[in-house]
Amino acid sequence: MTAPTTYAWEIEARELRIKAGRRTAVDGVTLTLGRGVHGLLGPNGAGKTTLIRTLATVLRPRSGELTLLGGMELRHLRRQVGYLPQEFGHYRRFTVREFVAYVAWLKEMRDIPAAVQRAIERVGLADRADDRMKTLSGGMIRRVGIAQAIVNDPEILLLDEPTAGLDPAQRLRFRELLTELGTDACVVVSTHLVEDVAAACTDVVLLSQGKLVFQGTPDQLAARGTEQHAGASPLERGYSALLGIPNRPGSW
């Protein structure tokens, strides 16, 4: 895939405010994201899923500015975005191949069979490609979700809790895949697993109560923590320091 050069950043947000029901879930967020793997961290209710859904054009901002791929027209933009939601819906009677092909058709792709085969192979499901979705385990379903998100070689790839249901070996392979994808795309991964961020992400975005509280490298995040903060690793202690989580046993 050849990256276009008509814009400085794949994602640009300025003073972004997004409602989730009556609540302001994202409150005045300003950030820029380019190619690479960006870990989106934060506690439950921080606004991560709302932000991901807005970047996927599922939700519209209440105010502020959001520019994706230089302001590309919506129909063309959606062809260049891959999205795995936290709750991944699928057709149980479809085979893996049929489902990924269906998503490729929705994105108006050319040479769909070859693209589908490559996506399925990249998530390690080539031997289950013609099995029906209803026969797959939860971890396999999640991998199908990743396959449908990458089938179009997207310029922006949005993954909401992608490692849920994956076993340790599958998570390791997923981290390798993220690194591959981040060379040509802007990848945003929302996760609760700090170790996934440490292993695969070039950049960390930390949200708390809808506000951006940190953006920087994993090393810069780790440097914010001390032994006085909760966590089993430097990155976890940096996370705790920015969120004000004390190092007290049994503290929630």
NORVEN-V341239 format. One record per pair of residues at least 4 apart in sequence whose ideal C-beta (glycine too) atoms are under 6 Angstrom apart, sorted by sequence separation. I is the first residue (numbers start at 1). J is the second residue. D is the distance in Angstrom with one decimal. If there is no record, write none. Layout:
# NORVEN-V341239
((I & J & D) (I & J & D))
This chain:
# NORVEN-V341239
((42 & 46 & 3.0) (47 & 51 & 5.6) (67 & 71 & 5.2) (72 & 76 & 5.2) (94 & 98 & 4.2) (112 & 116 & 5.9) (131 & 135 & 5.2) (136 & 140 & 3.8) (166 & 170 & 3.9) (181 & 185 & 5.4) (197 & 201 & 4.6) (216 & 220 & 3.6) (225 & 229 & 4.7) (232 & 236 & 5.8) (19 & 24 & 6.0) (20 & 25 & 3.8) (33 & 38 & 5.3) (53 & 58 & 4.3) (54 & 59 & 4.5) (61 & 66 & 5.5) (72 & 77 & 4.3) (94 & 99 & 4.2) (104 & 109 & 4.5) (120 & 125 & 5.0) (121 & 126 & 4.8) (136 & 141 & 5.2) (166 & 171 & 4.9) (182 & 187 & 4.9) (191 & 196 & 5.2) (208 & 213 & 4.9) (231 & 236 & 2.8) (240 & 245 & 3.9) (246 & 251 & 5.8) (42 & 48 & 5.2) (53 & 59 & 4.7) (109 & 115 & 5.9) (120 & 126 & 5.6) (181 & 187 & 5.4) (231 & 237 & 3.9) (18 & 25 & 5.6) (197 & 204 & 5.9) (206 & 213 & 5.2) (18 & 26 & 4.0) (40 & 48 & 5.2) (69 & 77 & 5.9) (104 & 112 & 4.6) (163 & 171 & 5.1) (206 & 214 & 4.0) (229 & 237 & 4.3) (68 & 77 & 5.8) (90 & 99 & 5.9) (120 & 129 & 5.1) (225 & 234 & 5.9) (231 & 240 & 5.1) (16 & 26 & 5.8) (17 & 27 & 5.9) (205 & 215 & 5.1) (230 & 240 & 4.3) (101 & 112 & 5.5) (104 & 115 & 5.7) (229 & 240 & 4.2) (104 & 116 & 5.9) (222 & 234 & 3.8) (225 & 237 & 2.9) (229 & 241 & 4.5) (15 & 28 & 5.3) (16 & 29 & 4.6) (222 & 235 & 4.8) (225 & 238 & 3.8) (204 & 218 & 5.7) (221 & 235 & 6.0) (224 & 238 & 4.1) (15 & 30 & 5.8) (101 & 116 & 4.8) (230 & 245 & 4.8) (13 & 29 & 5.8) (14 & 30 & 5.1) (100 & 116 & 4.7) (146 & 162 & 5.9) (222 & 238 & 4.6) (225 & 241 & 4.5) (204 & 221 & 5.1) (218 & 235 & 6.0) (221 & 238 & 4.2) (224 & 241 & 4.7) (230 & 247 & 4.6) (13 & 31 & 5.4) (125 & 143 & 5.7) (224 & 242 & 5.7) (229 & 247 & 5.5) (97 & 116 & 5.9) (100 & 119 & 5.7) (228 & 247 & 5.7) (12 & 32 & 5.2) (123 & 143 & 4.2) (198 & 218 & 5.4) (26 & 47 & 4.5) (179 & 200 & 5.9) (11 & 33 & 4.1) (25 & 47 & 4.5) (178 & 200 & 4.3) (9 & 32 & 4.4) (123 & 146 & 5.2) (142 & 165 & 4.6) (10 & 34 & 5.7) (26 & 50 & 5.4) (123 & 147 & 4.7) (175 & 199 & 4.8) (9 & 34 & 5.1) (25 & 50 & 3.9) (26 & 51 & 5.3) (175 & 200 & 4.2) (139 & 165 & 4.4) (56 & 83 & 4.2) (120 & 147 & 5.4) (138 & 165 & 4.2) (139 & 166 & 5.1) (79 & 107 & 5.0) (119 & 147 & 4.3) (157 & 185 & 5.2) (214 & 242 & 5.3) (96 & 125 & 5.8) (213 & 242 & 5.4) (20 & 50 & 5.0) (155 & 185 & 5.6) (156 & 186 & 5.0) (157 & 187 & 4.6) (158 & 188 & 5.2) (159 & 189 & 4.8) (160 & 190 & 4.7) (119 & 150 & 5.4) (18 & 50 & 5.3) (96 & 128 & 5.7) (97 & 129 & 4.6) (119 & 151 & 4.1) (96 & 129 & 5.1) (97 & 130 & 6.0) (95 & 130 & 5.1) (208 & 243 & 5.7) (18 & 54 & 5.3) (115 & 151 & 5.4) (206 & 242 & 5.9) (49 & 86 & 5.7) (95 & 132 & 5.5) (198 & 235 & 5.0) (94 & 133 & 5.5) (92 & 133 & 5.2) (194 & 235 & 5.1) (92 & 134 & 4.0) (194 & 236 & 5.1) (18 & 61 & 5.3) (19 & 62 & 5.0) (90 & 133 & 5.3) (109 & 152 & 5.7) (18 & 62 & 5.9) (16 & 61 & 5.4) (17 & 62 & 4.8) (103 & 148 & 4.1) (107 & 152 & 4.8) (17 & 63 & 4.7) (17 & 64 & 5.4) (100 & 147 & 5.1) (104 & 151 & 4.9) (16 & 64 & 3.9) (96 & 144 & 5.5) (100 & 148 & 5.1) (15 & 64 & 4.1) (14 & 64 & 5.8) (16 & 66 & 5.9) (14 & 65 & 4.4) (100 & 151 & 5.5) (13 & 66 & 5.2) (12 & 67 & 4.3) (88 & 145 & 4.2) (84 & 145 & 4.7) (7 & 70 & 3.1) (6 & 70 & 5.2) (84 & 149 & 4.4) (83 & 149 & 5.9) (82 & 149 & 3.9) (82 & 150 & 5.5) (82 & 154 & 3.6) (81 & 154 & 5.4) (80 & 154 & 5.7) (86 & 160 & 4.2) (80 & 155 & 4.5) (81 & 156 & 4.8) (82 & 157 & 4.4) (83 & 158 & 4.7) (84 & 159 & 4.8) (85 & 160 & 5.5) (86 & 161 & 5.0) (84 & 162 & 5.6) (56 & 158 & 5.2) (55 & 158 & 5.5) (52 & 158 & 5.2) (52 & 160 & 4.9) (49 & 160 & 5.7) (52 & 190 & 5.4) (37 & 178 & 5.1) (48 & 190 & 4.5) (37 & 182 & 3.8) (10 & 156 & 5.4) (36 & 182 & 4.9) (40 & 188 & 5.8) (37 & 187 & 4.6) (38 & 188 & 5.0) (39 & 189 & 5.5) (40 & 190 & 4.3) (35 & 186 & 5.5) (1 & 153 & 4.8) (34 & 186 & 6.0) (33 & 186 & 5.4) (39 & 197 & 3.6) (48 & 207 & 5.9) (47 & 207 & 5.1) (46 & 207 & 4.2) (39 & 201 & 3.7) (46 & 208 & 5.4) (37 & 200 & 5.5) (47 & 210 & 4.3) (37 & 201 & 4.8) (42 & 206 & 5.9) (37 & 202 & 5.4) (38 & 203 & 4.6) (39 & 204 & 4.9) (40 & 205 & 5.1) (41 & 206 & 4.9) (42 & 207 & 3.8) (36 & 202 & 4.1) (42 & 208 & 5.8) (36 & 203 & 5.9) (38 & 205 & 5.9) (10 & 186 & 3.6) (1 & 184 & 5.1) (27 & 210 & 3.8) (29 & 212 & 4.8) (26 & 210 & 5.1) (27 & 211 & 5.4) (31 & 215 & 5.9) (25 & 210 & 5.5) (24 & 210 & 6.0))
